[in-house]
Amino acid sequence: MVTYARAVEHIRDAGPADAERLAEIHAISWKAAYRGLLGDAFLDELTPTSRLDWWISRLSRVPPRWAVLVVVDEVAVAGFVTIGHCDDDDRRVPAAGELFAMYLDPVCWGRGFGRTLLLAAEARLRADAYDDVSLWVLAENVRARRFYELGGWRADGSRRRMLIGSDAVTAVRYIRDLRQRPATSVDC
């Protein structure tokens, strides 16, 4: 078990050496965040080992204007975010970015790591010349939706049905105008 210091030390780009830790965070955060939203059998099968090959592949070839950022405290990587160019049919323009995934080790929830990571992702997208950014979140994931709304993100009315494991779920799209000043007084 990893113990975390209170303060966030820094944000950095992930590298191949982070694959094992990111696979671990990916698995444990899904189990904590999606229990009750997705089937137990599917979540119980998620392990760091089942995610490791995906992370090794992803970190060995990050495309231009894409990034995998990690938040690191004094001890270990506490979470990650993946960002890049939006691939939604109605948003395929050069200035449209997307936040594909953001997950923290559940022991870090509510301690400011997520907020720091989200602000860093938005800053990177701005630096990469994106004017706005979208993300998809499960409609029933109230905790995540509140987090993004407190950060200035707004649902745009778009919905999509998706199959995760054997569960058909609905996701809603959120948009953030990156030309607006970021929210800074959010306790997440």
Sine and cosine of phi, psi and omega as CSV:
sin_phi,cos_phi,sin_psi,cos_psi,sin_omega,cos_omega
0.00,0.00,0.69,-0.72,0.01,-1.00
-1.00,-0.05,0.71,-0.70,0.12,-0.99
-0.96,-0.28,0.56,-0.83,-0.11,-0.99
-0.91,-0.41,0.59,-0.80,0.15,-0.99
-0.96,0.28,0.21,-0.98,-0.03,-1.00
-0.95,0.30,-0.68,0.74,-0.15,-0.99
-1.00,-0.01,0.57,-0.82,0.13,-0.99
-0.98,0.18,0.81,-0.58,0.01,-1.00
-0.99,0.17,-0.80,0.61,-0.04,-1.00
-0.20,-0.98,0.23,-0.97,0.13,-0.99
-0.94,-0.34,0.65,-0.76,0.06,-1.00
-0.52,-0.86,0.25,-0.97,0.11,-0.99
-0.94,0.33,0.65,-0.76,0.07,-1.00
-0.96,0.27,0.46,-0.89,0.07,-1.00
-0.74,-0.67,0.10,-0.99,-0.02,-1.00
-0.80,0.59,-0.52,0.86,0.00,-1.00
-0.92,0.38,-0.26,0.97,0.00,-1.00
-1.00,0.03,-0.12,0.99,-0.14,-0.99
-0.81,0.58,-0.72,0.70,-0.05,-1.00
-0.90,0.44,-0.70,0.71,0.00,-1.00
-0.92,0.39,-0.63,0.78,0.02,-1.00
-0.92,0.40,-0.61,0.79,0.07,-1.00
-0.89,0.46,-0.64,0.77,0.03,-1.00
-0.90,0.43,-0.75,0.66,0.01,-1.00
-0.88,0.47,-0.68,0.74,0.00,-1.00
-0.83,0.56,-0.76,0.65,-0.05,-1.00
-0.93,0.37,-0.75,0.66,-0.09,-1.00
-0.95,0.32,-0.53,0.85,0.01,-1.00
-0.95,0.31,-0.61,0.79,0.08,-1.00
-0.88,0.48,-0.69,0.73,-0.02,-1.00
-0.88,0.47,-0.64,0.77,-0.01,-1.00
-0.97,0.23,-0.68,0.73,-0.10,-1.00
-0.97,0.24,-0.55,0.83,-0.15,-0.99
-0.96,-0.29,0.06,1.00,0.08,-1.00
-0.89,0.46,0.81,-0.58,-0.06,-1.00
1.00,-0.07,-0.30,0.95,0.05,-1.00
-0.97,-0.23,-0.50,0.86,0.04,-1.00
-0.83,-0.55,0.32,-0.95,-0.05,-1.00
-0.89,0.46,0.63,-0.77,0.01,-1.00
-0.87,0.50,-0.65,0.76,-0.03,-1.00
-0.86,0.50,-0.70,0.71,0.02,-1.00
-0.89,0.47,-0.75,0.67,-0.03,-1.00
-0.91,0.42,-0.61,0.79,0.00,-1.00
-0.91,0.42,-0.42,0.91,0.02,-1.00
-0.99,0.14,-0.26,0.97,0.02,-1.00
-0.95,0.31,0.82,-0.58,0.04,-1.00
-0.67,-0.74,0.35,-0.94,0.11,-0.99
-0.82,0.57,-0.62,0.78,0.01,-1.00
-0.88,0.47,-0.63,0.78,-0.02,-1.00
-0.94,0.35,-0.33,0.95,0.00,-1.00
-0.98,-0.21,-0.23,0.97,-0.16,-0.99
-0.88,0.47,-0.73,0.69,-0.01,-1.00
-0.87,0.49,-0.63,0.78,0.03,-1.00
-0.87,0.49,-0.71,0.71,-0.02,-1.00
-0.93,0.36,-0.64,0.77,0.05,-1.00
-0.86,0.51,-0.71,0.70,0.01,-1.00
-0.89,0.45,-0.74,0.68,-0.04,-1.00
-0.88,0.48,-0.69,0.72,-0.07,-1.00
-0.98,0.22,-0.26,0.96,0.03,-1.00
-1.00,0.10,-0.22,0.98,-0.03,-1.00
-0.48,-0.88,0.96,0.26,0.05,-1.00
-1.00,0.09,0.87,-0.49,-0.04,-1.00
-0.91,0.41,0.31,-0.95,0.07,-1.00
-0.86,0.51,0.56,-0.83,0.00,-1.00
0.89,0.46,0.34,0.94,0.14,-0.99
-0.87,-0.50,0.35,-0.94,0.04,-1.00
-0.38,-0.92,0.49,-0.87,0.23,-0.97
-0.87,-0.49,0.93,-0.38,-0.01,-1.00
-0.96,-0.27,0.55,-0.84,0.08,-1.00
-0.83,-0.56,0.52,-0.85,0.13,-0.99
-0.98,-0.22,0.76,-0.65,-0.09,-1.00
-0.82,-0.57,0.75,-0.66,0.14,-0.99
-0.99,-0.13,-0.33,-0.94,-0.03,-1.00
-0.92,0.39,-0.30,0.95,-0.13,-0.99
-0.93,-0.36,-0.72,0.69,-0.18,-0.98
-0.38,-0.93,0.20,-0.98,0.16,-0.99
-0.91,0.41,0.79,-0.61,-0.05,-1.00
-0.97,-0.23,-0.33,0.94,-0.02,-1.00
-0.05,-1.00,0.08,-1.00,-0.04,-1.00
-0.55,-0.84,0.33,-0.95,0.14,-0.99
-0.64,-0.77,0.64,-0.77,0.09,-1.00
-0.90,-0.44,0.74,-0.67,-0.06,-1.00
-0.67,-0.74,0.35,-0.94,0.05,-1.00
0.11,-0.99,-0.37,-0.93,-0.04,-1.00
-0.97,0.22,0.71,-0.70,-0.01,-1.00
-0.94,0.35,0.68,-0.74,-0.02,-1.00
-0.92,-0.40,0.17,0.98,0.06,-1.00
-0.91,0.42,0.65,-0.76,-0.04,-1.00
-0.80,0.60,-0.61,0.79,-0.06,-1.00
-1.00,-0.01,0.12,0.99,-0.02,-1.00
-0.72,-0.70,0.47,0.88,-0.01,-1.00
-1.00,0.08,0.95,0.32,0.08,-1.00
-0.78,-0.63,0.46,-0.89,-0.09,-1.00
-0.84,0.54,-0.47,0.88,-0.09,-1.00
-1.00,-0.04,0.12,0.99,-0.02,-1.00
-0.98,-0.19,0.90,-0.43,0.04,-1.00
-0.98,-0.19,0.13,-0.99,0.05,-1.00
-0.59,-0.81,0.63,-0.77,0.19,-0.98
-0.99,-0.12,0.93,-0.36,-0.11,-0.99
-0.99,0.11,-0.63,0.78,-0.04,-1.00
-0.35,-0.94,0.59,-0.80,0.12,-0.99
-0.56,-0.83,0.87,-0.49,-0.04,-1.00
-0.65,-0.76,0.61,-0.79,0.06,-1.00
-0.86,-0.50,0.46,-0.89,0.20,-0.98
-0.84,0.54,0.79,-0.62,-0.06,-1.00
-0.82,0.57,-0.44,0.90,0.05,-1.00
-0.92,0.38,-0.21,0.98,0.00,-1.00
-0.99,-0.14,-0.10,1.00,-0.01,-1.00
-0.87,0.50,0.65,-0.76,0.07,-1.00
0.98,0.20,0.21,0.98,-0.06,-1.00
-0.90,-0.44,0.16,0.99,0.06,-1.00
1.00,-0.07,-0.16,0.99,0.00,-1.00
-0.89,0.45,-0.69,0.72,-0.02,-1.00
-0.89,0.46,-0.69,0.72,0.01,-1.00
-0.88,0.48,-0.71,0.70,0.01,-1.00
-0.88,0.48,-0.69,0.72,-0.01,-1.00
-0.91,0.41,-0.67,0.74,0.01,-1.00
-0.90,0.44,-0.69,0.72,0.03,-1.00
-0.89,0.46,-0.62,0.79,0.04,-1.00
-0.92,0.40,-0.64,0.77,0.03,-1.00
-0.90,0.45,-0.70,0.71,0.02,-1.00
-0.89,0.46,-0.67,0.74,0.02,-1.00
-0.89,0.45,-0.66,0.75,0.02,-1.00
-0.90,0.43,-0.67,0.74,0.02,-1.00
-0.89,0.46,-0.66,0.75,0.07,-1.00
-0.87,0.50,-0.72,0.70,-0.01,-1.00
-0.89,0.46,-0.48,0.88,0.02,-1.00
-1.00,-0.01,0.28,0.96,0.13,-0.99
0.95,0.32,0.49,0.87,0.13,-0.99
-1.00,-0.02,0.68,-0.73,0.02,-1.00
-1.00,0.02,-0.50,0.86,0.05,-1.00
-0.53,-0.85,0.20,-0.98,-0.06,-1.00
-0.62,-0.79,0.56,-0.83,0.04,-1.00
-0.83,-0.56,0.25,-0.97,0.12,-0.99
-0.45,-0.89,0.35,-0.94,0.08,-1.00
-0.92,-0.40,0.71,-0.70,0.00,-1.00
-0.70,-0.72,0.59,-0.81,0.03,-1.00
-0.85,0.53,0.73,-0.68,-0.05,-1.00
-0.83,0.56,-0.57,0.82,-0.05,-1.00
-1.00,0.03,0.00,1.00,-0.02,-1.00
-1.00,0.07,0.98,0.18,-0.10,-1.00
-0.88,0.47,-0.65,0.76,-0.01,-1.00
-0.87,0.50,-0.74,0.67,-0.01,-1.00
-0.92,0.39,-0.67,0.75,0.00,-1.00
-0.88,0.48,-0.67,0.74,0.03,-1.00
-0.89,0.45,-0.68,0.73,0.02,-1.00
-0.83,0.56,-0.77,0.64,-0.02,-1.00
-0.93,0.38,-0.64,0.77,0.02,-1.00
-0.89,0.46,-0.65,0.76,0.06,-1.00
-0.90,0.43,-0.41,0.91,0.03,-1.00
-1.00,0.02,0.12,0.99,0.05,-1.00
1.00,-0.10,0.11,0.99,0.03,-1.00
-1.00,0.10,0.53,-0.85,0.01,-1.00
-0.73,-0.69,0.68,-0.73,0.09,-1.00
-0.90,0.44,0.69,-0.72,-0.04,-1.00
-0.98,-0.20,0.10,1.00,0.02,-1.00
1.00,-0.05,-0.17,0.99,0.01,-1.00
-0.98,0.18,0.64,-0.76,0.02,-1.00
-0.73,-0.68,0.48,-0.88,0.04,-1.00
-0.59,-0.81,0.66,-0.75,0.11,-0.99
-1.00,-0.01,0.65,-0.76,0.02,-1.00
-0.59,-0.81,0.40,-0.92,0.03,-1.00
-0.95,-0.30,0.87,-0.50,0.06,-1.00
-0.86,-0.51,0.91,-0.41,-0.17,-0.99
0.90,0.43,-0.83,-0.55,0.06,-1.00
-0.95,-0.31,0.20,0.98,-0.05,-1.00
-0.98,-0.18,0.81,-0.58,0.15,-0.99
-1.00,0.08,0.86,-0.51,-0.06,-1.00
-0.78,-0.63,0.29,-0.96,0.05,-1.00
-0.94,-0.35,0.72,-0.69,0.09,-1.00
-0.91,-0.41,0.51,-0.86,0.07,-1.00
-0.90,-0.45,0.52,-0.86,-0.03,-1.00
-0.99,-0.14,0.68,-0.74,0.10,-1.00
-0.91,-0.42,0.53,-0.85,-0.01,-1.00
-0.80,-0.60,0.58,-0.81,0.10,-1.00
-0.74,-0.67,0.84,-0.55,0.07,-1.00
-0.98,0.22,0.92,-0.40,-0.06,-1.00
-0.98,0.21,-0.16,0.99,0.05,-1.00
-0.99,0.16,-0.24,0.97,0.07,-1.00
-1.00,0.06,0.46,-0.89,0.03,-1.00
-0.91,0.41,0.69,-0.72,-0.02,-1.00
-0.93,0.37,0.52,-0.85,0.11,-0.99
-0.93,0.36,0.66,-0.75,-0.05,-1.00
-0.85,-0.53,-0.21,0.98,-0.08,-1.00
-0.94,-0.34,0.80,0.61,-0.02,-1.00
-0.94,-0.34,0.78,-0.62,0.09,-1.00
-0.99,-0.11,0.97,-0.25,-0.06,-1.00
-0.93,-0.36,0.00,0.00,0.00,0.00
